[in-house]
Amino acid sequence: MAFVKKHAFKIAVLALCALMGIYLLSTMKTGGEPLRKLGPAPAYELADVDGNKVSIENTQGKVRLHYFYFSYCPDVCPPTTAQLGQIQDAMVKEGAFGKDFQIHQITVDPNRDTPERIKEYASKFDADLTGWKFLRGDEAATHALAKQYGVTVIKTSEQEFSHTNYFILVDKQGEVRKYIRADVDELQVDDVIKDIKKLLNEQDAK
């Protein structure tokens, strides 16, 4: 007991160092602080370009990155889609694309964004459709879904839309984990990739 009392401060410091070491090892594995769970991702069932049904339910077990867009968008959508192409390529190198990670890109203009039009658009970005799902459904229902995901869509004319430009990151269990402002000038694609890896590592560790 006398030894413990005499060296109590040193023991406390050593214990603190050990705890810090454990914390640093755990955060190094996931790339930093864990992402908070923000609530269940709103459910949907939409069609891909081949008519297959894609939903939150039937893609459980994969990390998913959502983006609402339209192919005739004159400004933010094309460069943002190009950034998604960079994310696709990074996940291909990780061996996770399609198998453990998918991109769900949902059109807010399904009347003009036909499957043929979307395939043409996707080809411009070398999209691998096995893991990059370009989805469409009823226009009004899609706009309502976008709102549920925190994305505002305004139909400014019969052929024009205004929308907030966000990525929504969903984990393997269907929980929203992060809203990412997809500002073309400021978004750091590497940071998005780190967040995706964080969720992949987190789930694999359980």
N, C-alpha and C positions, 0 to 999 in steps of 0.2 A: 504493500500500500504506500509505503514511504517513497518507493521508486516512482510510482504512478503520480503521486502528488508533486514530487520534485520535477518530473519531466512532463507534467500535464500539458503545458503549452506546446512543447515539441510534438507530443502525441496528437494533439488537436490539429496542428499544422499538417502533419503527415496524413492524417485521416482526410483533411480537406483536400490535400493534393491527390490522394487516391480517388476521391469522389470526382474531382475535376478531370482526372485522367479517364475515368469511366465515361463521363459525360462527353468528353472530346472524341473518344473512340466511337461512341454511338452517333454523334453528329457528323463525324467524318464519313461514316457509312452511308448516311442519307443526304449528305451535302448541306447540313445546317439544321436550323430549327424545324421541327415537324410542322406540317401544314394542318391548320385546324379544320375540323369537320364543320361545314356550314349548313348542313341539312341535306335531305335526300334530293337527288336530281329529279326534276319534274319528268313524269313518264311520257313517252310518246311511242308511236309506231309509224314509221315512214318508209317509203320505198326508195331503194337505191336505183341506179341507172339501168339495172337489169330486171327491175320489178321485184326484187327480193325484199322482204320485210325486215327492217332493222329497228330495234328498240333498245331502251335501257335494259329491259329484262333479258333479252336474248344475247346481249353483249356483256353480261355480268362476268367478272373474272378478268376483264381487261381495263386498263387505264384508258380513259377517253378524253379527247380534247375537242370541244365543240366550237363551231364558228358559224354565225348567221351572215349570209351574203346574198348577192344576186349577180349573175354572170354579165349583165349589161351595165353594171356599176361603173361609172366613169372615173372614179377616183380611188377610194381606199381599198376596195376588194381585191383588185389584181395584185398590188404589192403585198397585201397581207397574205393572200394565197401563196405568193412566192415565198414568204417567210414560213408558211406551213410546209412548203416543199423542202426547206432546209431542215425543219424538224423531222420530216419523213426520212430524209437521207441519214440524219444522225441516228434515228431509231433503227434503221436498216443495219447500220454498222454495229449497233448494240445487239442485234439479233432479236429485237423485241417487236419490230413492226409487224402488225397483223396478228401475231401470236399473243402478245401481251399488251399491245398498245394499238389504238385506232384513232384516226381523225374522223369526226362526224361534221361535215360541212353541209349546212341546211339552207336551201334557197328560200328567200322571202318572196320570190317572183316565180312561182311554179307554173303560171300560165304561159310565160314565155320561155322559162327554163325547162324545156322538154328534155327527155333522156338524151336525145341526139345532140342537142345544144350543149348540155352539160358534159357529155363525153368529149366534145370538141374543146370546150373550155379546159377540162381537166388535162387533156393531152398537152396543152401549152405549158403546163407546170410539171410534166413527167410524173403525174400522179399514178401511184400503184393502187389500183382500185380494190385489191384484195385487203388492204388495210386502211385505205382512205375512202370513206363512204360519203359520196355526194348524195344527199337525201332531199326528197320533195314530198309534198302532200297538199292538202287543201290550203288555199291562200289565207283565209281568215283564221283557220285553226293554227297555221304556222305562225302567224303574227301573234296570236294569243300565247302560243308556246314560247316564242321569243321573249315576250313580256314576263312569263314565268321564270325565264332564265336571266332576267335582269337586263334584257336588250330591248331598247325602244325602236319600233319600226313605224314610220309615218309614210303613208302613200301620198306623195305630193302631186301626182298626176296619174293618168292611166298607165304610164310606162316608167315612172320614176319613183324611187323610194329613198328615204333618208333613214339611216339607222346608226345606232351607237356601235362602235367597233370593239368588240370584246372577244377574248377566248374564255371559255369556261372549262376548268379542269375537274374531271370527275374520276374518283378512284374505282378500284375493282369491285367494291361493294355498292357502288351507285351513290356515293356521297359526294356532294360538291365540296371541293377542297380549296379552290381559288378562282377569283375573277381577275382576269389579266387584261388591262387596257392595251389593245393592239395598235398603239400609236406607231405608225410606220417609221417616224423619225427617231423615236425614243425607245421603242421596244428592243430589248436585248434578247435575241433568240436563244443565246446560250443560257440565259436565266430560266427560260421556259423549259429548255431541255433538262436543266438541273432539277426543276420541280417535278418533271415527269419521272426522272430517274429516282427521285426521292420517294415517290409513291410506289414505283416498281420494287425498290429495295425494302420499303416499309412492309409491303404486303408479303414479299417473299420471306421476310424474317419471321413471320408469325407461324 
